[in-house]
Amino acid sequence: MQYLPIFLNVRGQRCLVVGGGAVATRKVALLRRVGAVVKVVALEVHEQLWEWANKGEIVVQQASFSEAEMKGCRLVIAATDDQSLNERVYHLAKAQGILVNVADCPRLCDFILPSIVDRSPVVVAVSSGGSSPVLARLLRARLETLIPYTYARLGQFAARYRSQVKQRIAGASARRIFWEKVLQGSIAEKIFSGQESEAERALEAALEEGTTPTQGEVYLVGAGPGDPDLLTFRALRLMQQADVVFYDRLVSAEILDLVRREAERIYVGKRRAWHTVRQEEINEMLVHFARQGQRVLRLKGGDPFIFGRGGEEIATLAGEGIPFQVVPGITAASGCACYAGIPLTHRDHAHACIFVTGQLKEGRLSLNWQSLVQPKQTIVVYMGLLGIEILCQELITHGMPSTMPAALVQQGTTSQQRVLTGTLATLPGIVKGEEIHAPTLIIIGEVVSLYPQLAWFNAVD
């Protein structure tokens, strides 16, 4: 390493910034955040610096730099467009034993200001040693997605109980194990979910009993319609800490690859008239593994509460007293419609949208046809491929024009996405002549007419 990574306390200490442009403003902003007493010396001063100065938050001296400004400073930053002035500031600071940084000039730096992920009191700093600030920022952006803002609350929570844990649990190794359980288990999840009082009670109970928290928990997570980039930050975090994973057939291989590699994976997928595991058995297994202290991930395609039986599963968990949390996912209607370029609502074409399931029961579709056949309304049909002919005919029979635009989206949001369009009269025949692979979604309404104009994810056939 070229630099020793350290965190410097400059709260309440004098820090000098020479320069008043955009770069200097960014440096001042960082120093303000850590409570430094900041003075800026420059001939030309950025508007933001004047705003802070007028509020009394920093001192701005619109003048040429002089060595006297360094007196009593903890550190100095030179951020001017004048390289000779920057070098002069550097040598003067070095002569006085003051830490100095010259912006964008690593050879004239005692320290580097890294890219920062701020979850105070947790702070992550990324530096390329000045060789590639852009790369450091890109890495920081990646870390931002992996470290939720709620980690700040978790850090504050741990700080409040650190001394108590040290008093109650003897030995560094035992304390480490205790904190690992706390920071990766159900107590941490309560903090993330905003249930801080419950987290405090759980930790205090664990300290009172002299044991590490071992209670299991279930994460009911929506995996979205297929594209891994559509996962939420919380979904990804829970996927990477689960001990056992129950997943269905709508969860793509790319998404399943993001689950913690050490986790046990159990397939519980369903297809029409064929069930690997009955729903009641799934509910029982979720309870069983959670009671063993496991972190159980129930990973579902789309959103758990939209035709996903999530309500049934958490009803069982609630009845058994098992802690759980639900993470919404982008439902197929939203994801597939967006990737197909078909807006579900539109000022000129649709003022309402309705979701229905198109599963056949004894060869029939039992739907409220009157509520479906309404003007300026989009209908989204889940699981409707097998009954598409009956669906379209019934809509026509109940008064919807046979010329109403309709589309079938196959494997939406993935690289295998296909969009077939037609009308209520023609779509069943179009679909029949194609080799269609599930999952599929049917969209019916005037908004489908916008597809040729708005399709963006793949070309219109």
Phi and psi in degrees as a GROMACS rama.xvg file:
@    title "Ramachandran Plot"
@    xaxis  label "Phi"
@    yaxis  label "Psi"
@TYPE xy
-85.3571  -29.8506  GLN-2
-122.539  145.075  TYR-3
-84.6537  117.711  LEU-4
-70.8162  117.809  PRO-5
-137.882  162.166  ILE-6
-115.817  119.594  PHE-7
-99.7149  129.72  LEU-8
-89.6868  110.639  ASN-9
-118.098  15.622  VAL-10
-61.4019  126.324  ARG-11
76.2175  7.2254  GLY-12
-108.542  150.702  GLN-13
-74.0495  130.916  ARG-14
-133.26  134.685  CYS-15
-109.845  133.599  LEU-16
-118.562  120.434  VAL-17
-99.2835  114.303  VAL-18
126.058  148.86  GLY-19
-132.583  19.1082  GLY-20
-90.7873  -161.923  GLY-21
-64.6599  -41.1607  ALA-22
-64.6105  -46.0168  VAL-23
-60.861  -37.6542  ALA-24
-62.1075  -40.5884  THR-25
-64.0946  -39.0497  ARG-26
-66.1799  -41.5993  LYS-27
-63.216  -41.7281  VAL-28
-57.8924  -41.003  ALA-29
-67.5685  -42.9871  LEU-30
-64.6655  -37.913  LEU-31
-61.1043  -41.2131  ARG-32
-61.338  -28.971  ARG-33
-99.2244  10.3898  VAL-34
82.267  19.654  GLY-35
-74.1028  155.101  ALA-36
-91.7867  107.438  VAL-37
-105.288  134.557  VAL-38
-123.571  135.618  LYS-39
-114.287  131.969  VAL-40
-122.004  121.246  VAL-41
-165.975  153.489  ALA-42
-79.2884  -37.0497  LEU-43
-116.793  130.132  GLU-44
-122.388  129.756  VAL-45
-61.4354  146.304  HIS-46
-56.9322  -38.706  GLU-47
-64.5408  -36.1922  GLN-48
-64.6978  -40.6252  LEU-49
-64.0412  -37.5371  TRP-50
-62.491  -44.6556  GLU-51
-64.3588  -38.5306  TRP-52
-65.8305  -40.7104  ALA-53
-65.9715  -23.8255  ASN-54
-87.4346  -2.13486  LYS-55
78.8679  15.7911  GLY-56
-87.3117  -25.4914  GLU-57
-141.703  170.873  ILE-58
-111.959  130.985  VAL-59
-118.313  127.862  VAL-60
-118.741  109.408  GLN-61
-83.8673  90.2605  GLN-62
-163.928  171.108  ALA-63
-72.5312  149.664  SER-64
-69.5695  140.121  PHE-65
-134.248  152.638  SER-66
-58.6992  -30.1607  GLU-67
-60.6626  -24.4111  ALA-68
-65.5764  -18.4344  GLU-69
-81.809  -13.5855  MET-70
-58.5845  125.99  LYS-71
78.5763  8.94966  GLY-72
-84.1972  143.903  CYS-73
-81.2909  -38.6107  ARG-74
-152.595  161.021  LEU-75
-132.377  138.278  VAL-76
-121.692  127.493  ILE-77
-104.634  121.359  ALA-78
-141.393  59.0996  ALA-79
-111.88  170.469  THR-80
-86.0823  -2.20722  ASP-81
-98.3402  103.419  ASP-82
-63.9045  -36.6743  GLN-83
-65.5945  -37.1877  SER-84
-66.7639  -41.655  LEU-85
-59.0978  -43.0739  ASN-86
-67.2086  -37.6619  GLU-87
-61.9763  -45.2749  ARG-88
-58.9785  -42.7715  VAL-89
-59.1676  -51.6011  TYR-90
-66.8801  -37.6523  HIS-91
-64.7002  -41.868  LEU-92
-65.0857  -42.4155  ALA-93
-61.8822  -39.6803  LYS-94
-64.1528  -28.9303  ALA-95
-96.632  4.63098  GLN-96
70.4275  28.2117  GLY-97
-100.025  135.002  ILE-98
-61.7692  137.466  LEU-99
-139.324  144.808  VAL-100
-133.756  127.265  ASN-101
-106.618  117.721  VAL-102
-56.8468  133.893  ALA-103
60.0316  28.8137  ASP-104
-144.032  80.3332  CYS-105
-55.504  -32.0164  PRO-106
-68.7675  -16.9678  ARG-107
-111.687  43.9605  LEU-108
-133.469  128.033  CYS-109
-80.9737  -25.4964  ASP-110
-145.692  157.412  PHE-111
-114.436  137.017  ILE-112
-89.2959  110.279  LEU-113
-80.1661  171.036  PRO-114
-75.4907  138.853  SER-115
-123.447  135.741  ILE-116
-105.735  108.35  VAL-117
-99.7822  107.535  ASP-118
-126.186  51.2026  ARG-119
-48.201  131.418  SER-120
-82.2425  -0.31542  PRO-121
-88.0548  124.987  VAL-122
-131.386  129.963  VAL-123
-114.118  127.503  VAL-124
-115.409  135.917  ALA-125
-124.179  127.092  VAL-126
-136.443  144.548  SER-127
-103.715  15.2561  SER-128
67.5036  22.0237  GLY-129
85.3646  -3.8221  GLY-130
-77.9872  -31.2374  SER-131
-153.884  81.9248  SER-132
-57.4344  -32.8085  PRO-133
-64.7516  -41.7475  VAL-134
-62.1776  -41.2623  LEU-135
-61.736  -39.7088  ALA-136
-67.7476  -37.4487  ARG-137
-64.7172  -41.0901  LEU-138
-65.7169  -39.4388  LEU-139
-61.1014  -41.4452  ARG-140
-61.2311  -37.929  ALA-141
-64.799  -42.0037  ARG-142
-66.8834  -33.1247  LEU-143
-57.3291  -36.4739  GLU-144
-73.7617  -21.5514  THR-145
-95.8764  -15.7395  LEU-146
-120.734  95.9597  ILE-147
-60.937  157.89  PRO-148
-63.1888  -23.9804  TYR-149
-67.8565  -11.332  THR-150
-63.8753  -22.7941  TYR-151
-62.8297  -45.4157  ALA-152
-64.1465  -37.1569  ARG-153
-65.2686  -40.5122  LEU-154
-64.0189  -41.6235  GLY-155
-65.3758  -38.9752  GLN-156
-62.0997  -47.3547  PHE-157
-62.9155  -37.7511  ALA-158
-63.6959  -37.9206  ALA-159
-65.0249  -32.1932  ARG-160
-103.426  2.04569  TYR-161
-59.7713  -47.2679  ARG-162
-66.4844  -38.8094  SER-163
-62.4457  -43.8195  GLN-164
-63.0803  -39.6675  VAL-165
-64.4521  -36.7373  LYS-166
-72.278  -36.6627  GLN-167
-89.4361  -25.9316  ARG-168
-117.022  115.401  ILE-169
-83.2203  140.791  ALA-170
93.0092  130.643  GLY-171
-62.9397  -37.9539  ALA-172
-65.2345  -43.4152  SER-173
-64.1766  -39.5379  ALA-174
-66.3818  -38.409  ARG-175
-61.5375  -45.9704  ARG-176
-61.8489  -42.2401  ILE-177
-59.1034  -50.7747  PHE-178
-65.7366  -34.3957  TRP-179
-61.603  -40.8489  GLU-180
-64.6674  -42.3064  LYS-181
-66.5015  -48.5774  VAL-182
-78.2989  -10.6225  LEU-183
-119.302  4.55321  GLN-184
-115.337  -154.94  GLY-185
-66.8483  -29.087  SER-186
-65.4975  -44.8427  ILE-187
-62.2254  -39.5167  ALA-188
-64.773  -32.2048  GLU-189
-64.9627  -39.5006  LYS-190
-62.3132  -46.868  ILE-191
-60.5278  -31.4204  PHE-192
-88.9787  2.68671  SER-193
82.3918  12.1192  GLY-194
-98.8097  61.3912  GLN-195
-66.7551  -38.4107  GLU-196
-64.8467  -37.6365  SER-197
-66.9217  -37.8864  GLU-198
-63.5779  -40.4422  ALA-199
-63.3881  -43.3223  GLU-200
-63.8877  -40.2315  ARG-201
-66.1839  -40.9242  ALA-202
-69.6589  -41.2558  LEU-203
-64.5385  -35.5737  GLU-204
-66.1405  -39.7248  ALA-205
-65.018  -39.558  ALA-206
-67.3245  -38.5942  LEU-207
-64.3309  -39.2282  GLU-208
-82.0468  -13.44  GLU-209
70.3306  28.3251  GLY-210
-125.627  163.352  THR-211
-86.4654  143.084  THR-212
-64.6157  125.733  PRO-213
-124.893  5.8685  THR-214
-63.7923  132.739  GLN-215
-78.715  171.881  GLY-216
-152.816  153.875  GLU-217
-114.841  132.132  VAL-218
-108.543  113.582  TYR-219
-95.6393  105.664  LEU-220
-119.545  129.049  VAL-221
-82.3942  123.6  GLY-222
-90.5067  -1.95212  ALA-223
79.0725  -174.896  GLY-224
-82.5565  -6.03811  PRO-225
148.786  -39.7416  GLY-226
-74.7422  119.439  ASP-227
-59.062  -27.4302  PRO-228
-66.5762  -12.4949  ASP-229
-92.3594  1.59761  LEU-230
-67.2617  147.756  LEU-231
-80.6555  160.858  THR-232
-58.6552  -42.1914  PHE-233
-66.0226  -40.7622  ARG-234
-57.8589  -46.7288  ALA-235
-63.5916  -41.0411  LEU-236
-61.9361  -46.0711  ARG-237
-68.6195  -35.1031  LEU-238
-61.8478  -33.0377  MET-239
-89.1124  2.16656  GLN-240
-124.665  3.06478  GLN-241
-72.4716  149.118  ALA-242
-93.1614  -33.2928  ASP-243
-141.604  141.771  VAL-244
-127.326  125.575  VAL-245
-104.759  123.425  PHE-246
-133.449  156.234  TYR-247
-111.017  -179.904  ASP-248
-72.3787  -15.8864  ARG-249
-84.4216  -4.13183  LEU-250
-85.4831  118.402  VAL-251
-69.751  157.144  SER-252
-60.8192  -35.5747  ALA-253
-64.7311  -37.3808  GLU-254
-72.998  -41.1887  ILE-255
-62.3613  -29.7025  LEU-256
-65.4244  -18.3272  ASP-257
-85.6973  -7.41269  LEU-258
-71.3234  149.065  VAL-259
-52.2841  128.712  ARG-260
-63.4296  -29.7604  ARG-261
-79.3724  -9.08938  GLU-262
-70.7177  143.698  ALA-263
-75.5103  133.7  GLU-264
-113.735  130.059  ARG-265
-126.898  118.244  ILE-266
-82.9649  126.425  TYR-267
-129.839  35.7971  VAL-268
-68.5195  160.135  GLY-269
-131.163  144.482  LYS-270
-131.237  165.158  ARG-271
-56.0964  128.209  ARG-272
63.651  14.5925  ALA-273
-149.084  117.673  TRP-274
-123.57  121.544  HIS-275
-63.3923  -47.5409  THR-276
-137.577  131.913  VAL-277
-65.7705  153.655  ARG-278
-59.096  -39.7886  GLN-279
-61.7709  -36.1278  GLU-280
-69.2137  -38.3302  GLU-281
-60.1567  -47.5835  ILE-282
-56.3742  -44.1886  ASN-283
-65.5173  -38.1559  GLU-284
-68.6139  -36.3169  MET-285
-59.7905  -44.6879  LEU-286
-64.2527  -45.5894  VAL-287
-57.7144  -50.5778  HIS-288
-69.5977  -36.6844  PHE-289
-63.9231  -37.8473  ALA-290
-68.277  -18.519  ARG-291
-84.3324  3.45031  GLN-292
87.0574  11.7667  GLY-293
-83.9628  150.456  GLN-294
-91.3858  110.461  ARG-295
-104.126  124.568  VAL-296
-104.575  119.487  LEU-297
-102.526  102.459  ARG-298
-99.2887  120.69  LEU-299
-123.361  141.006  LYS-300
-64.2527  145.328  GLY-301
70.9741  -134.504  GLY-302
-113.521  137.309  ASP-303
-61.3325  -25.7258  PRO-304
-102.244  6.23533  PHE-305
-117.838  98.9571  ILE-306
53.9137  32.5774  PHE-307
-116.576  1.89719  GLY-308
59.7727  21.0361  ARG-309
-63.5739  -35.3934  GLY-310
-62.2917  -38.0322  GLY-311
-65.2797  -40.4397  GLU-312
-69.0659  -44.2323  GLU-313
-74.2732  -22.9159  ILE-314
-63.2551  -40.8022  ALA-315
-65.2991  -45.2957  THR-316
-61.6202  -44.0942  LEU-317
-63.0853  -40.7898  ALA-318
-65.4081  -28.2239  GLY-319
-94.7887  1.1523  GLU-320
71.5902  27.3149  GLY-321
-91.566  125.762  ILE-322
-63.2287  141.473  PRO-323
-152.423  162.015  PHE-324
-141.786  152.435  GLN-325
-116.138  129.77  VAL-326
-113.685  114.614  VAL-327
-62.1383  151.762  PRO-328
-124.255  162.711  GLY-329
-71.147  116.895  ILE-330
-71.1971  156.54  THR-331
-57.1745  -36.6197  ALA-332
-57.6555  -47.2909  ALA-333
-71.7993  -49.4822  SER-334
-63.2106  -49.7541  GLY-335
-67.1958  -40.1009  CYS-336
-63.7654  -43.4975  ALA-337
-62.893  -46.1244  CYS-338
-70.2941  -23.0686  TYR-339
-84.964  -10.6292  ALA-340
75.5695  30.0759  GLY-341
-117.027  101.086  ILE-342
-67.9186  134.113  PRO-343
-72.5056  -28.6216  LEU-344
-127.267  152.599  THR-345
-160.474  137.06  HIS-346
-55.7004  -34.2173  ARG-347
-93.8864  -15.5949  ASP-348
-124.904  -29.3774  HIS-349
-152.132  121.761  ALA-350
-101.848  -4.13712  HIS-351
-149.843  160.048  ALA-352
-141.872  139.218  CYS-353
-131.352  137.796  ILE-354
-105.262  132.782  PHE-355
-138.327  160.442  VAL-356
-102.012  136.177  THR-357
-102.768  22.0966  GLY-358
-66.6327  135.911  GLN-359
-81.5217  145.309  LEU-360
-129.998  112.02  LYS-361
56.128  40.6523  GLU-362
75.7533  10.6515  GLY-363
-126.852  159.66  ARG-364
-112.798  121.127  LEU-365
-105.983  92.1228  SER-366
-128.366  160.301  LEU-367
-83.5133  85.8434  ASN-368
-62.8781  -34.4706  TRP-369
-62.3218  -39.5554  GLN-370
-72.2353  -23.971  SER-371
-79.9251  -36.6915  LEU-372
-87.0146  77.6426  VAL-373
-129.281  146.766  GLN-374
-69.1274  151.36  PRO-375
55.1265  43.8539  LYS-376
-133.964  137.878  GLN-377
-98.3481  135.735  THR-378
-110.647  128.148  ILE-379
-114.877  124.088  VAL-380
-113.333  116.379  VAL-381
-86.6127  147.817  TYR-382
52.6491  42.5962  MET-383
-108.134  5.22043  GLY-384
-61.1559  -49.3381  LEU-385
-63.2559  -33.8887  LEU-386
-104.053  22.7228  GLY-387
-62.0325  -37.071  ILE-388
-66.499  -44.5555  GLU-389
-64.2327  -42.5084  ILE-390
-56.9948  -51.5341  LEU-391
-66.5775  -39.7101  CYS-392
-66.5088  -41.0829  GLN-393
-65.4072  -38.9264  GLU-394
-63.2337  -40.8367  LEU-395
-65.8481  -44.4994  ILE-396
-58.9623  -35.3701  THR-397
-91.424  12.8019  HIS-398
112.386  -1.15749  GLY-399
-80.9284  135.416  MET-400
-58.092  138.661  PRO-401
-65.6713  -17.319  SER-402
-87.9564  3.73495  THR-403
-60.7339  127.107  MET-404
-61.087  143.162  PRO-405
-146.751  150.516  ALA-406
-140.569  150.298  ALA-407
-118.718  125.216  LEU-408
-106.237  121.384  VAL-409
-102.78  130.064  GLN-410
47.7311  50.2006  GLN-411
-57.9856  146.751  GLY-412
74.7319  -2.8159  THR-413
-105.178  172.188  THR-414
-67.6385  -15.3066  SER-415
-93.7687  10.2665  GLN-416
-60.128  135.896  GLN-417
-133.75  145.578  ARG-418
-125.324  119.563  VAL-419
-108.619  127.823  LEU-420
-122.01  153.94  THR-421
-173.876  -142.551  GLY-422
-128.267  174.807  THR-423
-55.5199  -34.7552  LEU-424
-75.8786  -33.6216  ALA-425
-103.796  -23.029  THR-426
-60.618  -43.3656  LEU-427
-56.1783  -41.2103  PRO-428
-67.4099  -38.5859  GLY-429
-62.8732  -44.7118  ILE-430
-65.2124  -39.5217  VAL-431
-61.6673  -30.4018  LYS-432
-86.4728  2.66789  GLY-433
-116.861  157.316  GLU-434
-91.0115  104.931  GLU-435
-102.416  135.601  ILE-436
-117.869  130.041  HIS-437
-67.2647  157.706  ALA-438
-83.3203  155.53  PRO-439
-131.672  162.425  THR-440
-141.89  138.929  LEU-441
-110.645  132.195  ILE-442
-121.535  127.909  ILE-443
-127.15  129.982  ILE-444
150.21  169.78  GLY-445
-60.2859  -26.4412  GLU-446
-61.3787  -24.1208  VAL-447
-63.3692  -26.0395  VAL-448
-64.5671  -16.5999  SER-449
-82.5554  -10.1891  LEU-450
-54.808  -49.1877  TYR-451
-59.0346  -30.147  PRO-452
-83.4617  -35.3095  GLN-453
-105.828  -6.66319  LEU-454
-57.3983  129.868  ALA-455
-131.47  -27.4417  TRP-456
-78.0395  -39.4218  PHE-457
-144.111  161.548  ASN-458
-68.8224  149.664  ALA-459
-73.3683  131.094  VAL-460
